[in-house]
Amino acid sequence: MTATALAQGKKISFRNKEDTVCPICNEVHQRESMFQGGGRLIAGKLTQELRRLYEKNKKFGRVSPNDYVLNVCPRCLYTSFPKDWSTMDADELAKLRESAEIRRKNIELIMGPVDFYQERNLILGAASYLLAIECYQSRKVTVAPTPKKAVCAVRGAWYFDDVNTEFPGMGYDKVRDLLYQKSAGWYTDTMEIMQSGSEPVDAASYLLGPDTDKNWGFDGVIYLSAYLTMKFKEELSSDQASKLNLLIRAKRTLSRLYGSGKASKSKPSVIIDMAKELYDEYNKIIEEMGGEK
Protein backbone atom coordinates (compact mmCIF):
# COMPACT_ATOMS: atom_id res chain seq x y z
CA MET A 1 0.00 0.00 0.00
CA THR A 2 1.28 3.48 -0.78
CA ALA A 3 1.93 6.05 1.95
CA THR A 4 -0.89 8.20 0.55
CA ALA A 5 -3.37 5.34 0.69
CA LEU A 6 -2.19 4.30 4.16
CA ALA A 7 -2.51 7.81 5.52
CA GLN A 8 -6.10 8.02 4.29
CA GLY A 9 -7.04 4.53 5.46
CA LYS A 10 -7.59 3.33 1.89
CA LYS A 11 -6.78 -0.20 0.85
CA ILE A 12 -5.73 -1.16 -2.65
CA SER A 13 -5.41 -4.88 -2.04
CA PHE A 14 -6.38 -7.71 0.26
CA ARG A 15 -5.10 -11.16 1.21
CA ASN A 16 -7.20 -14.08 0.01
CA LYS A 17 -8.70 -16.20 2.77
CA GLU A 18 -7.71 -19.42 1.03
CA ASP A 19 -4.18 -20.68 1.62
CA THR A 20 -1.79 -20.88 -1.31
CA VAL A 21 0.81 -23.63 -1.00
CA CYS A 22 4.06 -23.38 -2.93
CA PRO A 23 4.65 -26.60 -4.91
CA ILE A 24 8.41 -26.04 -4.68
CA CYS A 25 9.05 -25.40 -0.97
CA ASN A 26 5.57 -26.01 0.55
CA GLU A 27 5.40 -22.50 1.99
CA VAL A 28 1.82 -21.63 2.98
CA HIS A 29 0.80 -18.03 2.31
CA GLN A 30 -2.18 -15.92 1.30
CA ARG A 31 -2.15 -14.55 -2.23
CA GLU A 32 -2.59 -10.80 -2.55
CA SER A 33 -5.30 -9.49 -4.88
CA MET A 34 -6.43 -6.01 -5.84
CA PHE A 35 -9.81 -4.68 -4.79
CA GLN A 36 -12.06 -3.95 -7.76
CA GLY A 37 -14.01 -0.73 -8.22
CA GLY A 38 -14.14 2.10 -5.71
CA GLY A 39 -12.49 4.53 -8.09
CA ARG A 40 -9.06 2.97 -7.60
CA LEU A 41 -8.15 2.87 -11.29
CA ILE A 42 -8.13 6.03 -13.37
CA ALA A 43 -7.41 4.92 -16.93
CA GLY A 44 -5.14 7.12 -19.02
CA LYS A 45 -3.97 6.75 -22.60
CA LEU A 46 -2.98 3.63 -24.51
CA THR A 47 0.66 3.72 -25.61
CA GLN A 48 2.14 2.49 -28.88
CA GLU A 49 3.26 -0.60 -26.98
CA LEU A 50 -0.38 -1.39 -26.10
CA ARG A 51 0.25 -0.42 -22.50
CA ARG A 52 -2.60 1.17 -20.59
CA LEU A 53 -1.36 4.01 -18.44
CA TYR A 54 -3.09 4.87 -15.18
CA GLU A 55 -3.19 8.28 -13.57
CA LYS A 56 -2.00 8.65 -10.00
CA ASN A 57 -5.00 8.46 -7.71
CA LYS A 58 -5.39 11.25 -5.11
CA LYS A 59 -7.07 8.84 -2.68
CA PHE A 60 -4.98 5.72 -3.29
CA GLY A 61 -1.72 6.95 -4.79
CA ARG A 62 -0.09 4.67 -7.37
CA VAL A 63 -2.32 1.76 -8.45
CA SER A 64 -1.30 -0.88 -11.00
CA PRO A 65 -3.24 -4.11 -11.72
CA ASN A 66 -0.03 -5.73 -12.99
CA ASP A 67 1.36 -5.76 -9.44
CA TYR A 68 -0.98 -8.62 -8.56
CA VAL A 69 -1.02 -10.76 -11.72
CA LEU A 70 1.71 -13.25 -10.82
CA ASN A 71 1.86 -15.78 -8.03
CA VAL A 72 5.14 -15.41 -6.11
CA CYS A 73 6.20 -17.67 -3.27
CA PRO A 74 7.60 -15.29 -0.63
CA ARG A 75 10.02 -17.95 0.61
CA CYS A 76 11.67 -19.52 -2.48
CA LEU A 77 10.50 -16.88 -5.02
CA TYR A 78 9.02 -19.45 -7.39
CA THR A 79 6.82 -17.39 -9.72
CA SER A 80 4.22 -18.14 -12.37
CA PHE A 81 0.84 -17.18 -13.73
CA PRO A 82 -1.82 -18.72 -11.47
CA LYS A 83 -2.92 -21.36 -14.02
CA ASP A 84 0.62 -22.75 -14.16
CA TRP A 85 1.27 -22.69 -10.42
CA SER A 86 1.02 -26.42 -9.77
CA THR A 87 1.14 -27.86 -13.28
CA MET A 88 4.65 -29.24 -13.38
CA ASP A 89 6.33 -32.61 -13.62
CA ALA A 90 9.15 -34.01 -11.50
CA ASP A 91 11.91 -32.61 -13.73
CA GLU A 92 10.52 -29.06 -13.59
CA LEU A 93 9.99 -29.36 -9.85
CA ALA A 94 13.59 -30.47 -9.28
CA LYS A 95 15.05 -27.67 -11.42
CA LEU A 96 12.97 -24.97 -9.73
CA ARG A 97 13.81 -26.32 -6.28
CA GLU A 98 17.55 -26.48 -7.02
CA SER A 99 17.58 -22.92 -8.40
CA ALA A 100 15.85 -21.25 -5.41
CA GLU A 101 19.03 -19.70 -3.98
CA ILE A 102 20.19 -18.56 -7.43
CA ARG A 103 16.77 -16.95 -8.01
CA ARG A 104 17.07 -14.85 -4.89
CA LYS A 105 20.70 -13.97 -5.56
CA ASN A 106 19.94 -12.88 -9.13
CA ILE A 107 16.98 -10.70 -8.25
CA GLU A 108 18.77 -9.07 -5.31
CA LEU A 109 21.79 -8.24 -7.46
CA ILE A 110 19.45 -6.09 -9.56
CA MET A 111 16.93 -4.81 -7.01
CA GLY A 112 18.38 -5.33 -3.57
CA PRO A 113 16.49 -7.30 -0.88
CA VAL A 114 12.90 -8.14 -1.81
CA ASP A 115 10.18 -9.21 0.63
CA PHE A 116 7.06 -10.70 -0.94
CA TYR A 117 5.48 -11.12 2.48
CA GLN A 118 4.88 -7.37 2.21
CA GLU A 119 2.21 -5.71 0.06
CA ARG A 120 3.02 -5.34 -3.62
CA ASN A 121 4.47 -2.08 -4.88
CA LEU A 122 6.47 -0.79 -7.85
CA ILE A 123 9.66 -2.64 -6.86
CA LEU A 124 7.95 -5.94 -6.08
CA GLY A 125 5.90 -5.65 -9.26
CA ALA A 126 9.07 -5.23 -11.30
CA ALA A 127 10.77 -8.07 -9.45
CA SER A 128 7.84 -10.43 -10.02
CA TYR A 129 8.21 -10.23 -13.81
CA LEU A 130 11.96 -10.87 -13.71
CA LEU A 131 11.32 -13.86 -11.46
CA ALA A 132 8.61 -15.17 -13.78
CA ILE A 133 10.97 -15.04 -16.76
CA GLU A 134 13.62 -16.94 -14.83
CA CYS A 135 11.14 -19.59 -13.69
CA TYR A 136 9.56 -20.07 -17.12
CA GLN A 137 13.07 -20.78 -18.45
CA SER A 138 12.78 -24.05 -16.50
CA ARG A 139 9.25 -24.90 -17.69
CA LYS A 140 8.49 -27.32 -20.51
CA VAL A 141 6.64 -26.60 -23.75
CA THR A 142 3.39 -27.94 -22.28
CA VAL A 143 2.77 -24.57 -20.55
CA ALA A 144 3.72 -22.47 -23.62
CA PRO A 145 6.65 -20.72 -21.90
CA THR A 146 7.74 -18.64 -24.92
CA PRO A 147 4.67 -16.36 -25.25
CA LYS A 148 4.53 -16.08 -21.48
CA LYS A 149 8.16 -14.94 -21.34
CA ALA A 150 7.39 -12.45 -24.12
CA VAL A 151 4.52 -10.93 -22.13
CA CYS A 152 6.53 -10.92 -18.89
CA ALA A 153 9.48 -9.25 -20.63
CA VAL A 154 7.45 -6.41 -22.15
CA ARG A 155 5.58 -5.81 -18.88
CA GLY A 156 8.90 -5.97 -17.05
CA ALA A 157 10.29 -3.35 -19.43
CA TRP A 158 7.36 -1.08 -18.58
CA TYR A 159 8.05 -1.56 -14.89
CA PHE A 160 11.74 -0.81 -15.21
CA ASP A 161 10.95 2.31 -17.21
CA ASP A 162 8.87 3.46 -14.23
CA VAL A 163 11.56 2.34 -11.75
CA ASN A 164 14.17 4.26 -13.74
CA THR A 165 11.98 7.38 -13.57
CA GLU A 166 11.62 6.93 -9.82
CA PHE A 167 15.30 6.09 -9.22
CA PRO A 168 17.33 7.59 -12.10
CA GLY A 169 21.01 6.94 -12.61
CA MET A 170 21.00 3.44 -11.08
CA GLY A 171 21.13 1.44 -14.32
CA TYR A 172 17.48 0.42 -14.43
CA ASP A 173 17.24 1.84 -17.95
CA LYS A 174 19.71 -0.86 -19.05
CA VAL A 175 17.50 -3.56 -17.54
CA ARG A 176 14.52 -1.99 -19.32
CA ASP A 177 16.22 -2.03 -22.71
CA LEU A 178 17.45 -5.61 -22.25
CA LEU A 179 13.91 -6.72 -21.42
CA TYR A 180 12.56 -4.97 -24.51
CA GLN A 181 15.12 -6.78 -26.66
CA LYS A 182 14.35 -10.13 -25.02
CA SER A 183 10.67 -9.49 -25.57
CA ALA A 184 11.25 -8.71 -29.26
CA GLY A 185 13.00 -12.06 -29.69
CA TRP A 186 10.35 -14.02 -27.80
CA TYR A 187 7.51 -12.33 -29.69
CA THR A 188 9.22 -13.27 -32.96
CA ASP A 189 9.62 -16.83 -31.67
CA THR A 190 5.94 -16.83 -30.71
CA MET A 191 5.03 -15.91 -34.28
CA GLU A 192 6.95 -18.97 -35.49
CA ILE A 193 5.37 -21.17 -32.82
CA MET A 194 1.92 -20.05 -33.96
CA GLN A 195 2.81 -21.52 -37.35
CA SER A 196 4.60 -24.68 -36.21
CA GLY A 197 2.46 -25.60 -33.22
CA SER A 198 5.55 -26.55 -31.22
CA GLU A 199 3.99 -24.99 -28.10
CA PRO A 200 0.27 -24.82 -27.24
CA VAL A 201 0.03 -21.04 -27.76
CA ASP A 202 -3.76 -21.21 -27.41
CA ALA A 203 -3.15 -22.06 -23.76
CA ALA A 204 -1.59 -18.59 -23.37
CA SER A 205 -4.24 -16.67 -25.34
CA TYR A 206 -5.90 -15.44 -22.13
CA LEU A 207 -2.83 -13.39 -21.18
CA LEU A 208 -1.30 -12.32 -24.50
CA GLY A 209 -2.66 -8.86 -23.71
CA PRO A 210 0.01 -7.64 -23.47
CA ASP A 211 -1.59 -5.55 -20.71
CA THR A 212 -4.42 -6.45 -18.34
CA ASP A 213 -6.64 -3.65 -19.63
CA LYS A 214 -7.39 -5.14 -23.06
CA ASN A 215 -6.41 -8.54 -24.40
CA TRP A 216 -5.47 -7.94 -28.02
CA GLY A 217 -4.69 -11.65 -28.31
CA PHE A 218 -2.90 -12.82 -31.43
CA ASP A 219 -3.38 -9.43 -33.11
CA GLY A 220 -1.32 -8.00 -30.26
CA VAL A 221 1.41 -10.59 -30.83
CA ILE A 222 1.65 -9.67 -34.53
CA TYR A 223 1.69 -5.94 -33.83
CA LEU A 224 4.15 -6.05 -30.93
CA SER A 225 6.50 -8.39 -32.76
CA ALA A 226 6.68 -5.82 -35.59
CA TYR A 227 6.81 -2.82 -33.24
CA LEU A 228 9.64 -4.18 -31.11
CA THR A 229 11.57 -5.34 -34.18
CA MET A 230 11.42 -1.79 -35.53
CA LYS A 231 12.37 -0.29 -32.17
CA PHE A 232 15.40 -2.54 -31.69
CA LYS A 233 16.42 -3.16 -35.30
CA GLU A 234 19.99 -2.01 -34.59
CA GLU A 235 20.43 -4.42 -31.68
CA LEU A 236 18.67 -7.35 -33.39
CA SER A 237 20.77 -7.32 -36.58
CA SER A 238 24.53 -7.36 -37.06
CA ASP A 239 24.81 -5.75 -40.49
CA GLN A 240 22.85 -3.82 -43.11
CA ALA A 241 21.82 -6.87 -45.15
CA SER A 242 20.51 -8.83 -42.16
CA LYS A 243 18.75 -5.72 -40.88
CA LEU A 244 16.96 -5.29 -44.21
CA ASN A 245 15.89 -8.94 -44.24
CA LEU A 246 14.69 -8.63 -40.66
CA LEU A 247 12.58 -5.58 -41.52
CA ILE A 248 11.13 -7.13 -44.68
CA ARG A 249 10.04 -10.25 -42.76
CA ALA A 250 8.50 -8.15 -40.01
CA LYS A 251 6.67 -5.96 -42.52
CA ARG A 252 5.19 -8.98 -44.29
CA THR A 253 3.97 -10.34 -40.97
CA LEU A 254 2.49 -6.97 -40.02
CA SER A 255 0.70 -6.83 -43.38
CA ARG A 256 -1.47 -9.75 -42.21
CA LEU A 257 -2.86 -7.65 -39.39
CA TYR A 258 -3.18 -4.48 -41.43
CA GLY A 259 -4.73 -6.38 -44.35
CA SER A 260 -7.21 -8.27 -42.18
CA GLY A 261 -8.20 -5.00 -40.54
CA LYS A 262 -9.04 -3.43 -43.87
CA ALA A 263 -11.06 -6.50 -44.84
CA SER A 264 -12.96 -6.89 -41.57
CA LYS A 265 -14.91 -4.23 -39.68
CA SER A 266 -14.81 -6.42 -36.56
CA LYS A 267 -11.14 -5.62 -35.96
CA PRO A 268 -10.65 -2.86 -33.35
CA SER A 269 -9.79 0.39 -35.13
CA VAL A 270 -7.24 1.37 -32.48
CA ILE A 271 -4.79 -1.43 -33.22
CA ILE A 272 -5.46 -1.30 -36.97
CA ASP A 273 -4.68 2.43 -37.03
CA MET A 274 -1.43 1.83 -35.13
CA ALA A 275 -0.59 -1.06 -37.45
CA LYS A 276 -1.09 1.20 -40.48
CA GLU A 277 1.25 3.85 -39.07
CA LEU A 278 3.86 1.20 -38.33
CA TYR A 279 3.40 -0.39 -41.77
CA ASP A 280 3.99 2.99 -43.45
CA GLU A 281 7.13 3.46 -41.33
CA TYR A 282 8.39 0.05 -42.46
CA ASN A 283 7.78 0.93 -46.10
CA LYS A 284 9.71 4.18 -45.75
CA ILE A 285 12.74 2.68 -44.01
CA ILE A 286 12.93 -0.38 -46.28
CA GLU A 287 12.76 1.84 -49.37
CA GLU A 288 15.51 4.11 -47.98
CA MET A 289 17.65 1.00 -47.48
CA GLY A 290 17.12 0.00 -51.11
CA GLY A 291 14.74 -2.84 -50.36
CA GLU A 292 11.49 -3.93 -52.00
CA LYS A 293 9.33 -1.19 -53.46
N, C-alpha and C positions, 0 to 999 in steps of 0.2 A: 504494500500500500504506500502511496506517496505521502510526503509530509503534509501536503495541502489537504488530501483526503482524510488523513489521520486527525489533523487539527479540527476538522469540521465533523468528525464522527461519521464519515462516509466510507462505506466499504465497496471495493471494486470486485472482490472475489470472496469465495468461501471454500471451506474444506468439505469434500464429500463425506457423507456419513459412512458409506461402505469402505471397508479396508481394501487397499491395493497391495498385492504381494509381489515383490520383485522375483521373477523367475530365475534370476542369476544368483542373488545372495539371500533371498527369502526375507528381505526387509519389509516390514509391514508399515504402511504409511497411508495417509489420506490425500488423494489427488486434489489439487487445487483447480477450481473452475471459476469462470467469470460470471458475475450476476448479469442477467439480461435486462434490458429496458432501464427505466429510471433516468433517462437522459445521460447515461454514462458516455455513449459514443456520439461524437459530433463529426459526421462524415465530411471530409474535404474533397479535394480533386483526385482524379485518377491519373497516375503518371504514365509516361510512355512505357514503363516497365510493367504496367498493369497492377501497380501497387496503389491501394487505397490509402490516402493520407487521412489522418484524424486530427482535428484541432484540439489543442490543449483545453481541458474542461476546467472551468473556474471552480466547480464544486469538488471534482475528483482528481484534478491534476492530469498527469499523463495516463492515458488508457489505451492499451493495445490488445486486441483479441489474440494476436499471435503469441503473446506471452504464455498462453495456457493450452496451446494446441498439442504439445508433445508430453508424453509421459516420461518423467525422469526419476529414477530411483535416487533418493538423496544420499544413500550410503555408497553404492558402487558406481553411480552415474550412468548405468545402463539407460538408454534413451531410445524411444521409438514412437511412431504414431500408435494410438490406442489399439487399433485393429491388429497390429503386429506384435503386441506386447508379449503374448505367451505362445505365439505360433512359431516355434523353433524346434529343430531336431537336436540330437545329442552333440553333433559336431559344432553347430552354432553356439549352443549353450557353453561348451567347453572353451571355445575361442573367446567369447564375451566374458566369461569368468576369469580366464587367464589374463585378459587385458585390462582388468579393472584398475590396477595401480597406474598403468600407462595412461589410461583415459584421464585420470585425475591429474597426473603430472603434466600431460599435454595441455589440458584446458587451463591449468593454473599458470603455466608458462606464458600464456597469452593474456589471461584475464585476472590473474591473482587468485586468492582463495575464493571459492564459490560455495554457498550453503543453500542447497535446495530444500532444507527444512523451513527456510524463511519464505515469505511471500514473494511471488515473481515480480521482477522489475526489469528495467532496460538491460542490465548486465546479465541477469539470469536468463532473460529471453534470448539474448545473443548467444550465451553459452549453450543453451539447449539445442540450438541448430547446429553448432559445431559438434556437439556430442552425438547428435543424431547421424550426421554424416559419418563420423568415425564408427558408430555402431553398425550402420547399414553396409559399411565396407566388409563386415563379417557375416552378412546375411546372404542367403542363397537366392537364386533366381525366382524361387516360388513366391517371394513377397514383392517382386518387381522393385529391387533396390535402386536401379538406375534412375527412373523418373522421380523417385522419392528423394534421392540425393540431389537431383536437379532442383527440385522445389525447395529443399532445405538450404541449398547453396544460395539461391537467389534471395530467399527470405533472410538468410544470414547476412548477405551483402547489404540488404536494407538496414538491418540492425546495426552493422558495423559502420555504416554511413552515419547513423544517428549517434552511435557511441563516439565516433570521431568528432562530430559536432560538439558533443558534450565534453569530451576530453581531448582537445586537439594536441597535436605534436607528440603523441604517444605511439604512433605507428599503426593505429587502427585502420587508417586509410589503406595501408598495404594489405591488411587482412581482407578488407572490403574488396579490393581489386582482384585479389587471388580468388575469392569466392565467386566473383562475377565470371572470371575466366573458367573456373571449374564448372560453374553452372552452364556456361556456353557449351563446353564439351559434353556434359551429360545430357543437355537438351538435344544436341546433335545426335548423340548415341540413342536417345529415346526415339528420335525420328526413325532411325534405322531399325530399332526394335519393333516399332509399330508396323514395319514392313515384314520383318523376318519372323515375328512372333516368338523370339527367343526368351522373352519375359512376358508374364501375363499383365500387360500394361493396363488392361481393362480393370484390373484389381486396384489400380492407383487412380482411376478416373475421378473418384470422389474428392481428391485433394490436389489435382493438377493445377487448380486455381489460376495463377500461382498464389493469390492472396485468399483470405477467408471471406472477403466481401462478395466476390463474384467468381464462380467457377467457370472459367472460359474453356475448360476441358481441353480437348485435342486442338481446337483452334488456338488456344493460348500457347500450347507447345510449339505449333508451327510458327506463330508470330514471334515468340520469345527466342526461339532458336535462331531466327533470322535477325532479330534485333540485337541479340548479344554477339552474334557473329560479326555484324557491322561494327558494333561498339569496340570489339577487341580484335579486329582484323589484323592489326599489327602484331599482336602477341600470339595469335593463333596460326600465323603463317611465317615461314622463314625467308621467303624471297618473293619477288614480284609475280612470278609465274604461278606459284602455289597460292598466293593471295588472290589472284584473278580467278583461278579455278574454284577456290573456296567461295568467293562472292557469287560466281555464276551458279554454283550448286544451291547456295542459299536463296538466291533470287528465284530459281525455278521452283523450289519448295514453297516459297512465299506466294508464288503465283497461284498455287492451288487454293490458298485461303482467299486471296484477292479475287480470283476468278469465280470461286463458289459464292462469294458474297455478292458479286454482280448478278449471278444467275439466280440467287435465292433471296427473297425478301425476308426470310425467317432469320437470317444471320444478323446479329446485333450490329447496328451501324457504327457504334463506337470503335470496335476492333477492326471493322472493315475500313473505316476512314484512316485509322492509324496504319493499317497494312498498306493502303494506297500510298500514303506519304512515304513509308519505308521503301516500297516498291519503286517509286519514282527516284528516291535517293540511290538505290541500287543501280538503276538504269544509268543515272548520271555518272556515278563513279566508275562503273564498268566501261562505259563509253570513253571516259577520260583515260582509262588504262589501255584503251585499244582493243577492248573485248567485243563481244557480240553486239550488233546494232539492234 
